[in-house]
Amino acid sequence: MSTTITALFDSRSDAEAAKERLKSARVDADHVHVHDKSSAGYKETGYSTHEDRGFWDSIKNAFVPDEDRHTYEEGVRRGGALLTADVDDDRVDEAVRVLEEANSIDIDDRSSQWRSSGWDYPGAAAGATGAALGSFDRRETAGRTAEQEEVIPIVEEQLVVGKRDVSRGGVRVRSYVTETPVHEQIRLRNERVNVERRSVDQPLSAADTDAFRERTIDMTATGEEAVVGKTARVVEEVVVSKTAEEHVKEVDDTVRRTDVEVDRDTDVETRGSTFRDTDKRI
């Protein structure tokens, strides 16, 4: 069995590149098609209807809701390109992954952008055309009919324990300079030259024969003054360091999980097989 998947791209070149990637993924290229403004059935205005399917007429197995289908058409109208591919069910996941990695457009996000800028899907017309398009949206594909389904996600929480650094306090050591007055005493010696005249009345002796010789006496007085100097010595050290220790923290918490309880009505026929949507949208 096969499923038709659709993907919108901003340009035909991106869509063609995605087609080549599907080829490399061994998806049958004969069932991969690119549609743009040059494709048969393209409409510059309006949207496809049951009577006039536009280029969807060439996509036999695509089951796309009205709004999504018209959103794809709007993307093509804005210069994009639509890629469709019929893929065997066992290759769908791989094909979807290839297209997601090929710069395909998130159609829901792009639709929201268009709406915020003024584009409005013609909802009023949807009510009038929805019934007419019903047979178009629920056509049989590769031997089986598309099934309506609702999905209940099974959610399970997992406890993730990590660690982060937090401040436990600290110390700041700052050095600064202070001045302390110091008083010391030192004894200094000063010399002074004295000159005095003394009266003498005595005869000249024989030893004073050179008394009339000219003489010069030089005498110098000296003095001491204080000389101040400083020397620096290391008298103490302040060492700042830190140590680390590890301990085990016990973490107790609860995690939640969604469980599903199925009550079967005995009057309703049950089937053991699980069905997949016949359309995959990128």
CYANA upper distance limits for C-alpha pairs under 8 A (distance plus 0.5 A):
  1 MET  CA     88 ASP  CA      6.34
  1 MET  CA     89 ASP  CA      6.53
  1 MET  CA    142 ALA  CA      6.15
  1 MET  CA    143 GLY  CA      7.78
  2 SER  CA     86 ASP  CA      6.58
  2 SER  CA     87 VAL  CA      5.69
  2 SER  CA     88 ASP  CA      4.62
  2 SER  CA     89 ASP  CA      5.69
  2 SER  CA    141 THR  CA      8.00
  2 SER  CA    142 ALA  CA      6.60
  3 THR  CA     61 ASN  CA      8.08
  3 THR  CA     86 ASP  CA      5.99
  3 THR  CA     87 VAL  CA      5.82
  3 THR  CA     88 ASP  CA      6.70
  3 THR  CA     89 ASP  CA      6.55
  3 THR  CA     92 VAL  CA      7.81
  3 THR  CA    141 THR  CA      8.05
  3 THR  CA    278 THR  CA      5.77
  3 THR  CA    279 ASP  CA      6.61
  3 THR  CA    280 LYS  CA      7.91
  4 THR  CA     61 ASN  CA      6.52
  4 THR  CA     62 ALA  CA      6.04
  4 THR  CA     63 PHE  CA      8.43
  4 THR  CA     84 THR  CA      7.20
  4 THR  CA     85 ALA  CA      5.95
  4 THR  CA     86 ASP  CA      4.84
  4 THR  CA     87 VAL  CA      6.67
  4 THR  CA    278 THR  CA      7.25
  4 THR  CA    279 ASP  CA      5.99
  4 THR  CA    280 LYS  CA      7.15
  5 ILE  CA     62 ALA  CA      7.97
  5 ILE  CA     84 THR  CA      6.23
  5 ILE  CA     85 ALA  CA      5.98
  5 ILE  CA     86 ASP  CA      7.05
  5 ILE  CA     87 VAL  CA      7.86
  5 ILE  CA     92 VAL  CA      8.46
  5 ILE  CA     96 VAL  CA      8.20
  5 ILE  CA    279 ASP  CA      6.16
  5 ILE  CA    280 LYS  CA      5.04
  5 ILE  CA    281 ARG  CA      6.40
  5 ILE  CA    282 ILE  CA      8.10
  6 THR  CA     82 LEU  CA      7.55
  6 THR  CA     83 LEU  CA      6.21
  6 THR  CA     84 THR  CA      5.07
  6 THR  CA     85 ALA  CA      7.21
  6 THR  CA    279 ASP  CA      8.29
  6 THR  CA    280 LYS  CA      7.03
  6 THR  CA    281 ARG  CA      5.90
  6 THR  CA    282 ILE  CA      6.82
  7 ALA  CA     82 LEU  CA      6.39
  7 ALA  CA     83 LEU  CA      5.73
  7 ALA  CA     84 THR  CA      7.10
  7 ALA  CA     99 LEU  CA      7.66
  7 ALA  CA    104 SER  CA      6.72
  7 ALA  CA    105 ILE  CA      7.65
  7 ALA  CA    281 ARG  CA      6.99
  7 ALA  CA    282 ILE  CA      5.58
  8 LEU  CA     15 ALA  CA      8.18
  8 LEU  CA     72 TYR  CA      7.32
  8 LEU  CA     75 GLY  CA      7.80
  8 LEU  CA     80 GLY  CA      7.41
  8 LEU  CA     81 ALA  CA      6.37
  8 LEU  CA     82 LEU  CA      5.13
  8 LEU  CA     83 LEU  CA      6.75
  8 LEU  CA    104 SER  CA      6.30
  8 LEU  CA    105 ILE  CA      5.97
  8 LEU  CA    106 ASP  CA      8.45
  8 LEU  CA    107 ILE  CA      7.70
  8 LEU  CA    282 ILE  CA      8.02
  9 PHE  CA     14 ASP  CA      6.64
  9 PHE  CA     15 ALA  CA      6.23
  9 PHE  CA     80 GLY  CA      6.01
  9 PHE  CA     81 ALA  CA      5.73
  9 PHE  CA     82 LEU  CA      6.83
  9 PHE  CA     83 LEU  CA      8.23
  9 PHE  CA    103 ASN  CA      7.59
  9 PHE  CA    104 SER  CA      5.58
  9 PHE  CA    105 ILE  CA      6.07
 10 ASP  CA     14 ASP  CA      7.41
 10 ASP  CA     75 GLY  CA      8.40
 10 ASP  CA     79 GLY  CA      7.30
 10 ASP  CA     80 GLY  CA      4.82
 10 ASP  CA     81 ALA  CA      6.84
 10 ASP  CA    104 SER  CA      8.26
 10 ASP  CA    105 ILE  CA      7.70
 11 SER  CA     15 ALA  CA      7.01
 11 SER  CA     79 GLY  CA      6.99
 11 SER  CA     80 GLY  CA      5.21
 11 SER  CA     81 ALA  CA      5.98
 12 ARG  CA     16 GLU  CA      6.51
 12 ARG  CA     34 VAL  CA      7.96
 12 ARG  CA     36 ASP  CA      7.61
 12 ARG  CA     80 GLY  CA      7.08
 12 ARG  CA     81 ALA  CA      5.52
 13 SER  CA     17 ALA  CA      6.62
 14 ASP  CA     18 ALA  CA      6.71
 14 ASP  CA    102 ALA  CA      7.96
 14 ASP  CA    103 ASN  CA      7.82
 15 ALA  CA     19 LYS  CA      6.71
 15 ALA  CA     34 VAL  CA      7.19
 15 ALA  CA     81 ALA  CA      6.81
 15 ALA  CA     82 LEU  CA      7.63
 15 ALA  CA     83 LEU  CA      6.72
 16 GLU  CA     20 GLU  CA      6.86
 16 GLU  CA     34 VAL  CA      7.65
 17 ALA  CA     21 ARG  CA      6.87
 17 ALA  CA    102 ALA  CA      7.99
 18 ALA  CA     22 LEU  CA      6.79
 18 ALA  CA     98 VAL  CA      8.05
 18 ALA  CA     99 LEU  CA      6.70
 18 ALA  CA    102 ALA  CA      5.98
 19 LYS  CA     23 LYS  CA      6.85
 19 LYS  CA     29 ALA  CA      7.93
 19 LYS  CA     32 VAL  CA      7.29
 19 LYS  CA     33 HIS  CA      8.48
 19 LYS  CA     83 LEU  CA      8.31
 20 GLU  CA     24 SER  CA      6.83
 21 ARG  CA     25 ALA  CA      6.74
 21 ARG  CA     98 VAL  CA      7.31
 21 ARG  CA    102 ALA  CA      8.32
 22 LEU  CA     26 ARG  CA      6.90
 22 LEU  CA     27 VAL  CA      5.87
 22 LEU  CA     28 ASP  CA      8.45
 22 LEU  CA     29 ALA  CA      7.83
 22 LEU  CA     95 ALA  CA      7.17
 22 LEU  CA     98 VAL  CA      7.18
 22 LEU  CA     99 LEU  CA      8.29
 23 LYS  CA     27 VAL  CA      5.85
 23 LYS  CA     28 ASP  CA      7.25
 23 LYS  CA     29 ALA  CA      6.37
 25 ALA  CA     94 GLU  CA      8.35
 25 ALA  CA     95 ALA  CA      8.01
 25 ALA  CA     98 VAL  CA      8.25
 27 VAL  CA     87 VAL  CA      7.43
 27 VAL  CA     91 ARG  CA      8.27
 27 VAL  CA     95 ALA  CA      7.91
 28 ASP  CA     32 VAL  CA      7.72
 28 ASP  CA     87 VAL  CA      8.06
 31 HIS  CA     84 THR  CA      8.40
 31 HIS  CA     85 ALA  CA      5.90
 31 HIS  CA     86 ASP  CA      5.92
 31 HIS  CA     87 VAL  CA      8.25
 32 VAL  CA     83 LEU  CA      7.54
 32 VAL  CA     84 THR  CA      6.18
 32 VAL  CA     85 ALA  CA      4.74
 32 VAL  CA     86 ASP  CA      7.24
 33 HIS  CA     83 LEU  CA      6.15
 33 HIS  CA     84 THR  CA      5.86
 33 HIS  CA     85 ALA  CA      6.91
 34 VAL  CA     81 ALA  CA      7.08
 34 VAL  CA     82 LEU  CA      6.09
 34 VAL  CA     83 LEU  CA      5.00
 34 VAL  CA     84 THR  CA      7.06
 35 HIS  CA     39 SER  CA      6.01
 35 HIS  CA     55 PHE  CA      8.00
 35 HIS  CA     76 VAL  CA      8.40
 35 HIS  CA     81 ALA  CA      6.14
 35 HIS  CA     82 LEU  CA      5.51
 35 HIS  CA     83 LEU  CA      6.84
 36 ASP  CA     42 TYR  CA      7.96
 36 ASP  CA     76 VAL  CA      6.13
 36 ASP  CA     77 ARG  CA      8.48
 36 ASP  CA     79 GLY  CA      8.07
 36 ASP  CA     80 GLY  CA      7.21
 36 ASP  CA     81 ALA  CA      5.29
 36 ASP  CA     82 LEU  CA      6.93
 37 LYS  CA     42 TYR  CA      6.27
 37 LYS  CA     43 LYS  CA      8.45
 37 LYS  CA     76 VAL  CA      7.02
 37 LYS  CA     77 ARG  CA      7.37
 37 LYS  CA     79 GLY  CA      8.03
 38 SER  CA     42 TYR  CA      7.61
 39 SER  CA     55 PHE  CA      7.18
 40 ALA  CA     54 GLY  CA      8.03
 40 ALA  CA     55 PHE  CA      6.32
 41 GLY  CA     53 ARG  CA      8.16
 41 GLY  CA     54 GLY  CA      4.63
 41 GLY  CA     55 PHE  CA      4.80
 41 GLY  CA     56 TRP  CA      8.27
 41 GLY  CA     57 ASP  CA      8.25
 42 TYR  CA     54 GLY  CA      6.10
 42 TYR  CA     55 PHE  CA      6.08
 43 LYS  CA     47 TYR  CA      7.76
 43 LYS  CA     54 GLY  CA      7.18
 44 GLU  CA     77 ARG  CA      7.08
 47 TYR  CA     70 HIS  CA      6.59
 47 TYR  CA     73 GLU  CA      7.65
 48 SER  CA     52 ASP  CA      6.20
 48 SER  CA     53 ARG  CA      5.21
 48 SER  CA     54 GLY  CA      6.08
 48 SER  CA     56 TRP  CA      8.49
 48 SER  CA     70 HIS  CA      7.72
 49 THR  CA     53 ARG  CA      5.80
 49 THR  CA     54 GLY  CA      8.45
 49 THR  CA    129 THR  CA      7.38
 49 THR  CA    132 ALA  CA      8.39
 49 THR  CA    133 LEU  CA      7.22
 50 HIS  CA    129 THR  CA      7.96
 50 HIS  CA    132 ALA  CA      6.29
 50 HIS  CA    133 LEU  CA      5.45
 50 HIS  CA    136 PHE  CA      7.30
 53 ARG  CA     57 ASP  CA      5.85
 55 PHE  CA     59 ILE  CA      7.91
 56 TRP  CA     60 LYS  CA      7.97
 56 TRP  CA     62 ALA  CA      8.47
 59 ILE  CA     84 THR  CA      8.16
 61 ASN  CA     86 ASP  CA      8.27
 61 ASN  CA    139 ARG  CA      7.84
 61 ASN  CA    140 GLU  CA      8.03
 61 ASN  CA    141 THR  CA      6.07
 61 ASN  CA    142 ALA  CA      8.47
 62 ALA  CA    137 ASP  CA      8.16
 62 ALA  CA    278 THR  CA      8.40
 62 ALA  CA    279 ASP  CA      6.89
 63 PHE  CA    136 PHE  CA      7.85
 63 PHE  CA    137 ASP  CA      5.25
 63 PHE  CA    138 ARG  CA      6.96
 63 PHE  CA    139 ARG  CA      7.75
 63 PHE  CA    278 THR  CA      7.39
 63 PHE  CA    279 ASP  CA      6.20
 64 VAL  CA     68 ASP  CA      6.72
 64 VAL  CA     69 ARG  CA      6.10
 64 VAL  CA    137 ASP  CA      6.64
 64 VAL  CA    279 ASP  CA      7.38
 65 PRO  CA     69 ARG  CA      6.48
 65 PRO  CA    137 ASP  CA      7.08
 66 ASP  CA     70 HIS  CA      6.63
 66 ASP  CA    126 ALA  CA      7.72
 66 ASP  CA    130 GLY  CA      7.72
 66 ASP  CA    133 LEU  CA      8.30
 67 GLU  CA     71 THR  CA      6.56
 67 GLU  CA    121 TYR  CA      7.54
 67 GLU  CA    126 ALA  CA      8.50
 68 ASP  CA     72 TYR  CA      6.75
 69 ARG  CA     73 GLU  CA      6.88
 70 HIS  CA     74 GLU  CA      6.62
 70 HIS  CA    121 TYR  CA      8.18
 71 THR  CA     75 GLY  CA      6.73
 71 THR  CA    107 ILE  CA      8.13
 71 THR  CA    111 SER  CA      7.24
 71 THR  CA    121 TYR  CA      8.30
 72 TYR  CA     76 VAL  CA      6.87
 72 TYR  CA     82 LEU  CA      7.59
 72 TYR  CA    107 ILE  CA      8.26
 73 GLU  CA     77 ARG  CA      6.63
 74 GLU  CA     78 ARG  CA      6.69
 75 GLY  CA     79 GLY  CA      7.13
 75 GLY  CA     80 GLY  CA      5.79
 75 GLY  CA     81 ALA  CA      7.81
 76 VAL  CA     80 GLY  CA      4.84
 76 VAL  CA     81 ALA  CA      5.84
 76 VAL  CA     82 LEU  CA      7.27
 87 VAL  CA     91 ARG  CA      6.81
 87 VAL  CA     92 VAL  CA      6.43
 87 VAL  CA     95 ALA  CA      8.07
 88 ASP  CA     92 VAL  CA      6.89
 91 ARG  CA     95 ALA  CA      6.68
 92 VAL  CA     96 VAL  CA      6.58
 93 ASP  CA     97 ARG  CA      6.71
 94 GLU  CA     98 VAL  CA      6.76
 95 ALA  CA     99 LEU  CA      6.82
 96 VAL  CA    100 GLU  CA      6.65
 96 VAL  CA    280 LYS  CA      8.36
 96 VAL  CA    282 ILE  CA      7.49
 97 ARG  CA    101 GLU  CA      6.77
 98 VAL  CA    102 ALA  CA      6.80
 99 LEU  CA    103 ASN  CA      7.68
 99 LEU  CA    104 SER  CA      6.60
 99 LEU  CA    282 ILE  CA      7.98
100 GLU  CA    104 SER  CA      6.09
100 GLU  CA    282 ILE  CA      7.43
104 SER  CA    282 ILE  CA      7.66
105 ILE  CA    110 ARG  CA      7.66
105 ILE  CA    282 ILE  CA      7.82
106 ASP  CA    110 ARG  CA      6.62
106 ASP  CA    282 ILE  CA      7.01
107 ILE  CA    111 SER  CA      6.41
107 ILE  CA    282 ILE  CA      7.60
108 ASP  CA    112 SER  CA      6.79
109 ASP  CA    113 GLN  CA      6.90
110 ARG  CA    114 TRP  CA      6.81
111 SER  CA    115 ARG  CA      6.70
112 SER  CA    116 SER  CA      6.70
113 GLN  CA    117 SER  CA      6.89
114 TRP  CA    118 GLY  CA      6.87
114 TRP  CA    119 TRP  CA      5.69
114 TRP  CA    120 ASP  CA      8.34
115 ARG  CA    119 TRP  CA      5.05
115 ARG  CA    120 ASP  CA      6.19
122 PRO  CA    126 ALA  CA      7.09
123 GLY  CA    127 GLY  CA      7.51
124 ALA  CA    128 ALA  CA      7.73
125 ALA  CA    129 THR  CA      6.65
126 ALA  CA    130 GLY  CA      5.83
127 GLY  CA    131 ALA  CA      7.97
128 ALA  CA    132 ALA  CA      8.20
129 THR  CA    133 LEU  CA      6.46
130 GLY  CA    134 GLY  CA      6.55
131 ALA  CA    135 SER  CA      8.44
132 ALA  CA    136 PHE  CA      8.47
133 LEU  CA    137 ASP  CA      6.83
134 GLY  CA    138 ARG  CA      6.69
135 SER  CA    139 ARG  CA      6.45
138 ARG  CA    145 THR  CA      7.61
138 ARG  CA    146 ALA  CA      6.66
139 ARG  CA    145 THR  CA      7.26
139 ARG  CA    146 ALA  CA      7.89
140 GLU  CA    144 ARG  CA      6.08
140 GLU  CA    145 THR  CA      5.01
140 GLU  CA    146 ALA  CA      7.17
141 THR  CA    145 THR  CA      6.66
141 THR  CA    146 ALA  CA      7.89
141 THR  CA    278 THR  CA      7.97
146 ALA  CA    277 ASP  CA      7.12
146 ALA  CA    278 THR  CA      6.25
147 GLU  CA    275 PHE  CA      7.61
147 GLU  CA    276 ARG  CA      8.39
147 GLU  CA    277 ASP  CA      7.43
148 GLN  CA    277 ASP  CA      8.42
153 PRO  CA    258 THR  CA      8.38
154 ILE  CA    257 ARG  CA      7.80
154 ILE  CA    258 THR  CA      5.68
154 ILE  CA    259 ASP  CA      7.16
154 ILE  CA    260 VAL  CA      8.17
155 VAL  CA    256 ARG  CA      8.45
155 VAL  CA    257 ARG  CA      5.98
155 VAL  CA    258 THR  CA      5.56
156 GLU  CA    255 VAL  CA      8.10
156 GLU  CA    256 ARG  CA      6.40
156 GLU  CA    257 ARG  CA      4.51
156 GLU  CA    258 THR  CA      6.67
157 GLU  CA    255 VAL  CA      5.74
157 GLU  CA    256 ARG  CA      5.78
157 GLU  CA    257 ARG  CA      6.50
158 GLN  CA    255 VAL  CA      6.72
159 LEU  CA    253 ASP  CA      8.30
159 LEU  CA    254 THR  CA      8.34
159 LEU  CA    255 VAL  CA      7.03
173 VAL  CA    240 VAL  CA      8.31
186 ILE  CA    226 ALA  CA      7.90
188 LEU  CA    223 GLY  CA      8.07
188 LEU  CA    224 GLU  CA      5.76
188 LEU  CA    225 GLU  CA      6.82
188 LEU  CA    226 ALA  CA      7.89
189 ARG  CA    223 GLY  CA      6.14
189 ARG  CA    224 GLU  CA      5.81
190 ASN  CA    221 ALA  CA      8.22
190 ASN  CA    222 THR  CA      6.53
190 ASN  CA    223 GLY  CA      4.26
190 ASN  CA    224 GLU  CA      6.40
191 GLU  CA    221 ALA  CA      5.37
191 GLU  CA    222 THR  CA      5.55
191 GLU  CA    223 GLY  CA      6.04
192 ARG  CA    221 ALA  CA      5.73
192 ARG  CA    222 THR  CA      7.94
193 VAL  CA    219 MET  CA      7.59
193 VAL  CA    220 THR  CA      7.59
193 VAL  CA    221 ALA  CA      6.36
204 LEU  CA    208 ASP  CA      6.77
205 SER  CA    209 THR  CA      8.07
264 ARG  CA    268 VAL  CA      8.13
